[in-house]
Amino acid sequence: GAPENRGWLNGSSSCPTGGYTLQHLIVRGLATILGNASGYPVGREGPTVSMGSNFAFLVTDYLAASHVRHWVDIENTATMMVDEERLAHAKRVACAVGGACGMAMIFDSPIGGILYMLEEVTAICWPLELTFRAFVGTIICALLSRAFLYAMGTDIKAFVIYEWSPQQHVWDWWDVPSFVVLSAIMGIFSAYHSRVCLQVGVLRQTAMKALEGIKPAHRMIEAVLYACMCALVSALVAQMGRCEPLHAGASVEFVRYNCKEGEYNPVASLLVTTSEAAVNLLFSRKNAGSIHPINAGLAFLAYTCLNMGLTGVPVPSGNFTGTMLIGGLVGRMVGSTSESLGLTGPAVSGVYAMIGSAAMLCGFKRMSMAVVVFVATAANDFNLVPPLMLSVVVSLILSKQILPSGYDEEQVLRRNVAFLEPEPPVGMDSMLAKDLFDKLPDCARLPPEAKASAVAKALEIKGMGDFPVIRPGGVCIGFTTRERLEVALQACVHAGTRASHARQGEETPGGGVIHPVEGAQSPAVVVSGQPQHEENLFDRLISETITSAFGELPRGAMLPVSRLVDPVPYTILEDMPAPRFYTLFAKAGINTASVVSPNGEFRGMISRSGLIAATLRLDHD
């Protein structure tokens, strides 16, 4: 989901949680289509961002992997090694571009897509070269999307939030007080909305644990039942709407539902349709008076309750459009009420809907620039930028006072997603580097030339991805990764297997002959000829191999670990205050640092994953 994708793009995990596979891409695409068609109160943007990143990940893995490989000689065997750090960096850049393309397509706003991913990834994890690549990627995606839709006989504006109502004076100073009040209401409401969503997720998770005995059927049943409930509630609440006459040239978003021909149901027009169509209807500046505040209130109560209850349901969902719809409904109610009381300037209720959407969305997602660009692009009127920016400022200030972290940030914490915040927690201010060592067993410290059996033992340590290589004198010459050591061990096993097969048919000193055991999984042998003289030889042949998780390792085999390391680019004194070196991980993007004494002797290591675990412990405490 979005929290896991955010942790991956932040550089805090070695790979996306669950993996970005072709199967994930296909299933997520189908589930998104079915989820939106079934009536869930969701949008397409969240899953589309994940699908864009997933597609970019697969393409990069296919195209870039061959450029980050090099050969290393292990036991006279040419072994291919991969520079995992360079490959991961290339994948993250591509995933960010893919996500930006997804948002650019959903809103037909390439600049908005770039700003969205900039705020999602955070500026500290945004490489310099990514800006231009995202610029090129989003414009190509937008052009291709338009071309494909044109070839199918339709237009991009039929699939995105778009409202065209040119006005010379969209708003005036008389509207500003009402804008501020609306923004304050939505800022406070967005914080409590996030809290309720998070609590619903906790309750649903507790309830699902009681049904573990019928997994995974209980999750599928839950998704189907909630879809039925959404359809039933929307249909019943829509029955409460009073039919209104459909004026000539009225928007196509109006839904007839249970009304006579030539009439429309205003509540059904907001509920029995897609969230994008409902937002288009709310944003329109041509239909003032067509949606009474009572009708908007009914739709608001039904949609908001369903939206909050959706948290935790196993279906790809995007809350971007959903929260825009909630804010737009409140804005429409405030705008219509202000118009009836004569408290507004030239701004119509559609403008108030846009202000409410921006205020609600920024309070929920904790974004600013992207929200303003998306709403202004949807309105096709950049004269709205000043009031939109004002609404974002007011909403964010009040929302943060009630809930310091946004919905996505809370999800990251509650799911224990690997994510390194830009600033260290307060509890780390008094800590030193030596207080934050990773747990490092003695067997994990490898010499430049290590026995294969020692490397196999080190790899048995779970959860450890980087291993320090220490030369005599206690000096760390660099770190090697688990993946490289595993490849080296496999090469050693293959070399031992070839050596064993080469001895087959060899005559022994006692006159016997070595033969392979038919059907054996490992290179086992028997000796024939004069068995009374071959017992010691058989024992010696068996003792020359060591069984490991990778196969039979030749006893005494050595691995040139020093040829598998990345030289240590960063060293930290053991008495350095934690806030000083924290920025190396959070802003410089390093993954591992060597901690040394004042005379340069290796004391321990601090890894990105270990530092994240420490910050999580401090946050929970």
Solvent accessible surface area in square Angstrom, and as a share of the most:
residue,aa,sasa,rsa
1,G,48,0.46
2,A,45,0.35
3,P,9,0.05
4,E,27,0.12
5,N,10,0.05
6,R,24,0.09
7,G,1,0.01
8,W,2,0.01
9,L,6,0.03
10,N,4,0.02
11,G,15,0.15
12,S,8,0.05
13,S,30,0.19
14,S,97,0.63
15,C,75,0.45
16,P,5,0.03
17,T,99,0.57
18,G,61,0.59
19,G,24,0.23
20,Y,23,0.09
21,T,58,0.34
22,L,110,0.55
23,Q,132,0.59
24,H,73,0.32
25,L,32,0.16
26,I,93,0.47
27,V,86,0.49
28,R,53,0.19
29,G,18,0.17
30,L,105,0.52
31,A,25,0.20
32,T,8,0.05
33,I,115,0.58
34,L,124,0.62
35,G,2,0.02
36,N,36,0.19
37,A,86,0.67
38,S,46,0.30
39,G,39,0.37
40,Y,19,0.07
41,P,5,0.03
42,V,4,0.02
43,G,0,0.00
44,R,67,0.25
45,E,4,0.02
46,G,22,0.21
47,P,3,0.02
48,T,12,0.07
49,V,8,0.05
50,S,7,0.05
51,M,40,0.18
52,G,18,0.17
53,S,0,0.00
54,N,1,0.01
55,F,123,0.51
56,A,15,0.12
57,F,24,0.10
58,L,50,0.25
59,V,59,0.34
60,T,18,0.11
61,D,57,0.29
62,Y,180,0.68
63,L,106,0.53
64,A,20,0.16
65,A,12,0.09
66,S,72,0.46
67,H,138,0.62
68,V,13,0.07
69,R,110,0.40
70,H,82,0.37
71,W,160,0.56
72,V,10,0.06
73,D,63,0.32
74,I,0,0.00
75,E,66,0.29
76,N,141,0.72
77,T,24,0.14
78,A,72,0.56
79,T,10,0.06
80,M,67,0.30
81,M,1,0.01
82,V,44,0.25
83,D,31,0.16
84,E,42,0.19
85,E,99,0.44
86,R,141,0.52
87,L,20,0.10
88,A,19,0.15
89,H,86,0.38
90,A,34,0.26
91,K,23,0.10
92,R,44,0.16
93,V,8,0.04
94,A,21,0.16
95,C,0,0.00
96,A,3,0.02
97,V,25,0.14
98,G,10,0.10
99,G,0,0.00
100,A,0,0.00
101,C,21,0.13
102,G,6,0.06
103,M,0,0.00
104,A,0,0.00
105,M,72,0.32
106,I,7,0.04
107,F,8,0.03
108,D,16,0.08
109,S,6,0.04
110,P,33,0.21
111,I,90,0.45
112,G,0,0.00
113,G,0,0.00
114,I,17,0.09
115,L,32,0.16
116,Y,13,0.05
117,M,0,0.00
118,L,42,0.21
119,E,37,0.17
120,E,10,0.05
121,V,4,0.02
122,T,25,0.14
123,A,75,0.58
124,I,50,0.25
125,C,26,0.15
126,W,32,0.11
127,P,34,0.22
128,L,171,0.85
129,E,64,0.29
130,L,2,0.01
131,T,71,0.41
132,F,141,0.59
133,R,125,0.46
134,A,0,0.00
135,F,107,0.45
136,V,55,0.32
137,G,15,0.14
138,T,1,0.00
139,I,72,0.37
140,I,88,0.44
141,C,28,0.17
142,A,6,0.05
143,L,105,0.52
144,L,91,0.45
145,S,16,0.11
146,R,102,0.37
147,A,53,0.41
148,F,129,0.54
149,L,29,0.14
150,Y,179,0.68
151,A,85,0.66
152,M,152,0.68
153,G,73,0.70
154,T,46,0.27
155,D,73,0.38
156,I,7,0.03
157,K,63,0.27
158,A,75,0.58
159,F,95,0.40
160,V,4,0.02
161,I,5,0.03
162,Y,61,0.23
163,E,12,0.05
164,W,134,0.47
165,S,7,0.04
166,P,91,0.57
167,Q,63,0.28
168,Q,161,0.72
169,H,125,0.56
170,V,4,0.02
171,W,58,0.20
172,D,59,0.31
173,W,192,0.67
174,W,193,0.68
175,D,0,0.00
176,V,29,0.17
177,P,84,0.53
178,S,18,0.11
179,F,1,0.00
180,V,53,0.31
181,V,86,0.49
182,L,0,0.00
183,S,0,0.00
184,A,25,0.19
185,I,79,0.40
186,M,0,0.00
187,G,0,0.00
188,I,74,0.37
189,F,56,0.23
190,S,0,0.00
191,A,0,0.00
192,Y,108,0.41
193,H,2,0.01
194,S,1,0.01
195,R,110,0.40
196,V,64,0.37
197,C,2,0.01
198,L,6,0.03
199,Q,95,0.42
200,V,34,0.19
201,G,17,0.17
202,V,59,0.34
203,L,108,0.54
204,R,39,0.14
205,Q,112,0.50
206,T,86,0.50
207,A,52,0.40
208,M,25,0.11
209,K,129,0.54
210,A,86,0.67
211,L,78,0.39
212,E,79,0.36
213,G,81,0.78
214,I,94,0.47
215,K,123,0.52
216,P,95,0.59
217,A,39,0.30
218,H,11,0.05
219,R,71,0.26
220,M,117,0.52
221,I,89,0.45
222,E,23,0.10
223,A,19,0.15
224,V,92,0.53
225,L,112,0.56
226,Y,19,0.07
227,A,15,0.12
228,C,75,0.45
229,M,88,0.39
230,C,0,0.00
231,A,50,0.39
232,L,103,0.51
233,V,43,0.25
234,S,15,0.10
235,A,36,0.28
236,L,105,0.52
237,V,24,0.14
238,A,0,0.00
239,Q,101,0.45
240,M,122,0.55
241,G,8,0.07
242,R,180,0.66
243,C,45,0.27
244,E,44,0.20
245,P,78,0.49
246,L,78,0.39
247,H,131,0.58
248,A,109,0.85
249,G,86,0.83
250,A,36,0.28
251,S,40,0.26
252,V,142,0.81
253,E,40,0.18
254,F,25,0.10
255,V,36,0.20
256,R,126,0.46
257,Y,73,0.28
258,N,75,0.38
259,C,9,0.06
260,K,154,0.65
261,E,148,0.66
262,G,43,0.41
263,E,53,0.24
264,Y,8,0.03
265,N,0,0.00
266,P,0,0.00
267,V,0,0.00
268,A,0,0.00
269,S,0,0.00
270,L,4,0.02
271,L,18,0.09
272,V,61,0.35
273,T,48,0.28
274,T,73,0.42
275,S,10,0.07
276,E,17,0.08
277,A,21,0.16
278,A,0,0.00
279,V,0,0.00
280,N,20,0.10
281,L,0,0.00
282,L,0,0.00
283,F,0,0.00
284,S,12,0.08
285,R,19,0.07
286,K,152,0.65
287,N,16,0.08
288,A,57,0.44
289,G,70,0.67
290,S,20,0.13
291,I,2,0.01
292,H,99,0.44
293,P,37,0.23
294,I,119,0.60
295,N,13,0.07
296,A,0,0.00
297,G,16,0.15
298,L,39,0.19
299,A,0,0.00
300,F,30,0.13
301,L,112,0.56
302,A,8,0.06
303,Y,17,0.07
304,T,6,0.03
305,C,80,0.48
306,L,9,0.05
307,N,5,0.02
308,M,35,0.16
309,G,17,0.16
310,L,9,0.04
311,T,17,0.10
312,G,37,0.36
313,V,10,0.06
314,P,62,0.39
315,V,24,0.14
316,P,25,0.16
317,S,48,0.31
318,G,2,0.02
319,N,39,0.20
320,F,4,0.02
321,T,1,0.00
322,G,0,0.00
323,T,0,0.00
324,M,0,0.00
325,L,1,0.01
326,I,0,0.00
327,G,0,0.00
328,G,0,0.00
329,L,1,0.00
330,V,15,0.09
331,G,0,0.00
332,R,2,0.01
333,M,41,0.18
334,V,34,0.20
335,G,0,0.00
336,S,18,0.12
337,T,62,0.36
338,S,10,0.06
339,E,60,0.27
340,S,91,0.59
341,L,116,0.58
342,G,62,0.59
343,L,108,0.54
344,T,30,0.18
345,G,24,0.23
346,P,51,0.32
347,A,2,0.02
348,V,32,0.18
349,S,1,0.00
350,G,0,0.00
351,V,0,0.00
352,Y,0,0.00
353,A,0,0.00
354,M,0,0.00
355,I,0,0.00
356,G,0,0.00
357,S,0,0.00
358,A,0,0.00
359,A,0,0.00
360,M,0,0.00
361,L,0,0.00
362,C,0,0.00
363,G,1,0.01
364,F,1,0.00
365,K,23,0.10
366,R,35,0.13
367,M,6,0.03
368,S,39,0.25
369,M,95,0.43
370,A,0,0.00
371,V,0,0.00
372,V,12,0.07
373,V,27,0.15
374,F,1,0.00
375,V,0,0.00
376,A,0,0.00
377,T,34,0.20
378,A,4,0.03
379,A,0,0.00
380,N,60,0.31
381,D,16,0.08
382,F,127,0.53
383,N,85,0.43
384,L,0,0.00
385,V,37,0.21
386,P,72,0.45
387,P,3,0.02
388,L,0,0.00
389,M,108,0.48
390,L,61,0.31
391,S,1,0.01
392,V,5,0.03
393,V,81,0.47
394,V,26,0.15
395,S,0,0.00
396,L,28,0.14
397,I,99,0.50
398,L,56,0.28
399,S,0,0.00
400,K,103,0.44
401,Q,141,0.63
402,I,39,0.20
403,L,14,0.07
404,P,106,0.67
405,S,31,0.20
406,G,1,0.01
407,Y,18,0.07
408,D,11,0.06
409,E,37,0.17
410,E,29,0.13
411,Q,23,0.10
412,V,5,0.03
413,L,48,0.24
414,R,119,0.44
415,R,115,0.42
416,N,96,0.49
417,V,14,0.08
418,A,31,0.24
419,F,15,0.06
420,L,1,0.00
421,E,69,0.31
422,P,42,0.27
423,E,106,0.48
424,P,28,0.18
425,P,25,0.16
426,V,130,0.75
427,G,42,0.40
428,M,0,0.00
429,D,83,0.43
430,S,103,0.66
431,M,43,0.19
432,L,54,0.27
433,A,0,0.00
434,K,93,0.39
435,D,80,0.41
436,L,12,0.06
437,F,70,0.29
438,D,29,0.15
439,K,192,0.81
440,L,26,0.13
441,P,56,0.35
442,D,122,0.63
443,C,44,0.26
444,A,0,0.00
445,R,90,0.33
446,L,3,0.01
447,P,58,0.36
448,P,29,0.18
449,E,94,0.42
450,A,1,0.01
451,K,116,0.49
452,A,1,0.01
453,S,40,0.26
454,A,40,0.31
455,V,0,0.00
456,A,10,0.08
457,K,122,0.52
458,A,0,0.00
459,L,13,0.07
460,E,128,0.58
461,I,37,0.19
462,K,189,0.80
463,G,85,0.81
464,M,20,0.09
465,G,39,0.38
466,D,37,0.19
467,F,0,0.00
468,P,0,0.00
469,V,0,0.00
470,I,28,0.14
471,R,119,0.43
472,P,123,0.77
473,G,70,0.67
474,G,20,0.19
475,V,51,0.29
476,C,18,0.11
477,I,45,0.23
478,G,0,0.00
479,F,15,0.06
480,T,0,0.00
481,T,22,0.13
482,R,48,0.18
483,E,88,0.40
484,R,10,0.04
485,L,0,0.00
486,E,53,0.24
487,V,50,0.29
488,A,0,0.00
489,L,0,0.00
490,Q,81,0.36
491,A,6,0.04
492,C,0,0.00
493,V,15,0.09
494,H,105,0.47
495,A,15,0.12
496,G,13,0.12
497,T,37,0.21
498,R,124,0.45
499,A,58,0.45
500,S,25,0.16
501,H,94,0.42
502,A,84,0.65
503,R,72,0.26
504,Q,58,0.26
505,G,49,0.48
506,E,80,0.36
507,E,123,0.55
508,T,10,0.06
509,P,138,0.87
510,G,24,0.23
511,G,34,0.33
512,G,0,0.00
513,V,49,0.28
514,I,3,0.01
515,H,77,0.34
516,P,63,0.39
517,V,59,0.34
518,E,167,0.75
519,G,77,0.74
520,A,43,0.33
521,Q,185,0.82
522,S,47,0.30
523,P,35,0.22
524,A,34,0.27
525,V,13,0.07
526,V,70,0.40
527,V,24,0.14
528,S,47,0.31
529,G,57,0.55
530,Q,78,0.35
531,P,88,0.55
532,Q,123,0.55
533,H,116,0.52
534,E,7,0.03
535,E,121,0.54
536,N,127,0.65
537,L,20,0.10
538,F,78,0.32
539,D,90,0.47
540,R,112,0.41
541,L,18,0.09
542,I,90,0.46
543,S,55,0.36
544,E,62,0.28
545,T,53,0.31
546,I,45,0.23
547,T,108,0.63
548,S,25,0.16
549,A,104,0.81
550,F,55,0.23
551,G,28,0.27
552,E,40,0.18
553,L,1,0.00
554,P,36,0.22
555,R,145,0.53
556,G,49,0.48
557,A,10,0.08
558,M,75,0.34
559,L,0,0.00
560,P,18,0.11
561,V,0,0.00
562,S,40,0.26
563,R,132,0.48
564,L,4,0.02
565,V,25,0.14
566,D,55,0.29
567,P,101,0.64
568,V,31,0.18
569,P,101,0.63
570,Y,76,0.29
571,T,85,0.50
572,I,1,0.00
573,L,92,0.46
574,E,29,0.13
575,D,75,0.39
576,M,43,0.19
577,P,51,0.32
578,A,0,0.00
579,P,42,0.26
580,R,165,0.60
581,F,0,0.00
582,Y,1,0.00
583,T,52,0.30
584,L,52,0.26
585,F,0,0.00
586,A,3,0.02
587,K,96,0.41
588,A,59,0.45
589,G,41,0.40
590,I,13,0.07
591,N,59,0.30
592,T,18,0.10
593,A,0,0.00
594,S,1,0.00
595,V,0,0.00
596,V,19,0.11
597,S,2,0.01
598,P,113,0.71
599,N,124,0.64
600,G,33,0.31
601,E,67,0.30
602,F,10,0.04
603,R,97,0.35
604,G,3,0.02
605,M,4,0.02
606,I,0,0.00
607,S,10,0.07
608,R,15,0.05
609,S,74,0.48
610,G,21,0.21
611,L,1,0.01
612,I,5,0.03
613,A,40,0.31
614,A,6,0.04
615,T,10,0.06
616,L,29,0.14
617,R,145,0.53
618,L,51,0.26
619,D,74,0.38
620,H,125,0.56
621,D,149,0.77
